[in-house]
Amino acid sequence: MLMRTLAAATTAGAMLLAGGCAHAIGSTVDVRVMDRTTGETLPMYWHDGKWWVPGKPGSRYSVALTNRSGGRVLTVLSVDGVNAISGETAAPDQTGYVLSSGQFAQITGWRKNMSRVAAFEFTSLPNSYAARTGRPDNVGVIGVAVFREKPRYVPPPAPVLQEKQSRNEAASPPAPAASAAGDAIGSAEAARRGDRAQDSRIGTGHGRSEYSATSYTDFERASATPDEVIAIHYDSRDNLVAMGVIPVPRTSPNPFPAAAGFVPDPPRR
């Protein structure tokens, strides 16, 4: 089914790896989470079959997408179980952003209209957009459903009839066909361990209004089933440490922690 989808502005960028933790995941589309306050790509940690990133309450973030396939793709973005464009409870068959082959784009917020978004920002679970709209059950996860485009029929060129030329006439080469460039460029909970209280978790808030222009483009999915579904879970660093997601180096006891001397008397009780 042909549908009208959104295209976001192109952004130049590169994928990064650091600290032994993957910063981007996905095969058809690379996905990473960027802290817009610091400009850094958040590290990812693999734990109990899931990818996790640490978020800092109050920091704005973006979901960065890079299309690694050879054609256009549709990316349906879900944040906390909510479609980032329509605000519906997320499902793969909904609207998304179209990316051309090789394109990189940052999705920075909840789409409010064709020119503005409400910034994604880490906040407490009760203050998250999903919780404030009565949908707190899936707070703490970012999802991207990727669809390849159905090949479009391109009619063969019409035959060209040429008159016979005399022996002394040099055949002039045919004029090159004009190239067509009409494709719109698209930019674009987990079971919690421990006894943490619900309000200690973080979610994604409905932040300040920002300029982010987009446009419509037509896109027909090759299949009703996503070619790839990418999920990135998140929580505060303290919570991820408590859950064992982020390993904390163990310190070894030092047999000689102080300068040499004589043994003093212990304090009196």
N, C-alpha and C positions, 0 to 999 in steps of 0.2 A: 504494500500500500504506500502510495506516494504521500508524504506528509511535509508540512512546513516546519522547519526547524530553525534554530538560531545559529548565527556565526558570530564569533567574538574577535576582537582585535588581535593581530599577530604580535607576539613578543619574542625577541631573540633570546636564546639561553642555551645552556649546556647542562648535561647531567653530571652529577658529582658523586664521588665515593670517598668516604673518610672514616677513620676510626674503626674500621673493620665492620661497620654496620651499613647495610644497603640504604641509600637515600632515595632510590626509585625502584618500583616494582611494576610488573606487567610485561607482556610480550608484544601484543598488538599495539598497545598504548602504554608508555611509561607514565607512572603516577608518583608524585611526591608531594609532600606538604612543606610549605615555606613559611617561616615566621617573618611577617612583613615589618615587624618592629626592628628586628636585627638584620634582616636581609639574608638570614641563614636558612639552609635546607635542614629540616629536622631529621635527626637520625632515626632509623627504623630498627626495631628489635623483633626477632622471631621467637615466639614463646607459646607453647601449647597449641601449635598449629595455626597461629594468627600473627599478623604483623601489627606492631604497636609503635606509636610515636608519643613522646612526652609533650604536653601542651602547658603553657604558662598562662594562668588566668589574667585577663586584661590585654593579652597580646592578640593583634590581628594576624590572620593567616590566609594563605591562598592554597588552592589545589592546582598544582602545575601539571599540565598534560603535554605529552609529546607523542605524536602519531608516528610509529615505527613501521607502519605497513606501506604497501605500494599504492594505496588508493585512499579515497576519502573514507572517514569513519564517523559514526554518530556516537557521542559519549553522553549517556544519561547519568547525571550526577545526583547522588543522594547524600545528604548530610543529616545525621541523626534520624534516619528513616523518612526524611522529607525531601521531595524533589526541589532542587535549588533554583529552578526556574519558575515552576508553577505553584509551589507551596503545597501540592497534594501529598498525601501519604504515598511514598515512593513505590513505583512499579517499573519494571524494565521497558514496558511498551509506551512510556510517556515521552514527552519532548526532551531534547537535550541540545548539546552544542556539536556542531560539525567541524571537524578538523581535516584539512587537506593533507596529502602525503608529506611527511617530514615536518609538519608544523608544530610549533611550541606555543602554548597559551596558558595564562594564569587566570583561574576563575577566583575572583576575590570576594564574592558575596552573594546574598540572596537577590535574585533578579526582581526589581521593582517595576521597571518599564524598559523601553528600548535604549535608554541612555544612562540609567542609574541602578546601583545595587545598594543593599544594606550590608555593610562589611561583615565577613566572618570574623568572629573574635571568641577566644576561649573565655568561658565564664562558668559560674557555678551551675550545677544541674538545674535547680529550680528557675534560674534566670535564662535558661536556654530557650531558643525559639520553639523547639519541639515541645518542651514542657509547658511553656506559656500558652501554647495552642492545644493543650490537652493530650499530647502524644509523647510521654516521657520514656516509654518502654525501650526505645532503640537509641537513646542518647549515648554517644561515645563511639560512633563508627561512621566512617566516610566510605561510600561505595561508588564505583564507576562500572556501568554496564556498557560494553563496547559492541557496536554493530558495524559490520562491513556493508558497503554499498552494493546494491544489485547492479550488475553491469548494464550500462545503457547501450541501446541499439544505435549504431552509427551507420547510416545508409552508405552503400558504396558510391564512389564518384560516378557521375554520368559519363557515358562514352563520348569521346571527342572525335568528331569527323573532320578529316583534313583533305583538302583537294590535292590532286597529283601535282607534283612540281617538276619542272623541266630539269634536264641534266645539269644545266649551267646555273640553276638557282640553288642557293644555299638555304637549307631548311633552317628557319629561325626557331630557337628553343621555345617551348610553351611557357607562358607566364606562370610564375609560381602561385599556387593556391593560397588565399589568405588564411592565416591561422585564426582559429576562434578561441578566445579565452573567456569563457563565460561562467566558469565555476566560482561561486562565492566561497571565499576563504573562511573557514570556520575557526574559531579559537579553540578557540574553543568556540550483655550485649552479650555481650559476652557474659558468661557466668563469672561473677566477681569473686575472687578469693579473699578469705579473711572475713573479719567482722566489721568492715568499714561501714559507716553510716552512709545512706543514700546522698545526703547533701554534701558529702566530701568529694564526690565525683564531679567532673567538669563536663560541660557541653558547649555547644556553639550558639552564641548570642546573635541577636538581630542588631548589628552595630550601626554606626553612623552612615549617613547617605554619602555615596561616592559616585563620581562620574565613571561610567563604563559602557561605551557605545557598542551596539551589536546590530545585526540585520538579519532578515529572513533569507532562507535558501531552501530549495526543494531537495529532498533526500528520500530514496526508497531503499529499505532494508533488504539485504540479500536473504535474510531468514528472520522469522519471528523470535527465534532463540538467540540470546547474546552470544557472540563469538568468544567473549571473555568477560568475567566478572571479577573485579578487583575490590578487596575490602581492606581498609586500614583502620584499626581501632586506636583510640587515644584516651589518655587520662593524664592527670598531673604527674610530674616526676616522682613526688613523694609516694603517691599511690602505686606507681609502677615499680618502685623499689620495694615497697611492702609486699607487692604481689609476686616478686621474684622475676619480673620482666627485665628490669635493669639490674645487672649484677653489681654488687658493691664489693670492691677489693677487701679481702680480709687482712688485717694487720697482724704481723707476727710479733710475739713478745721479744723484747730486747734484753739479753742477759746482762748488759752493762749500760744501763740508761743514764748513769751519772758518773761524776768524777770519783776517783778512788779516795778512800778515807777510812776512818775507824767506825765500828758498829755503834750507833747511838742507842741509848735506852729507849724503849717504846714509850708512848704516852701513857700516863697513869689513867686508870679507869675510875 
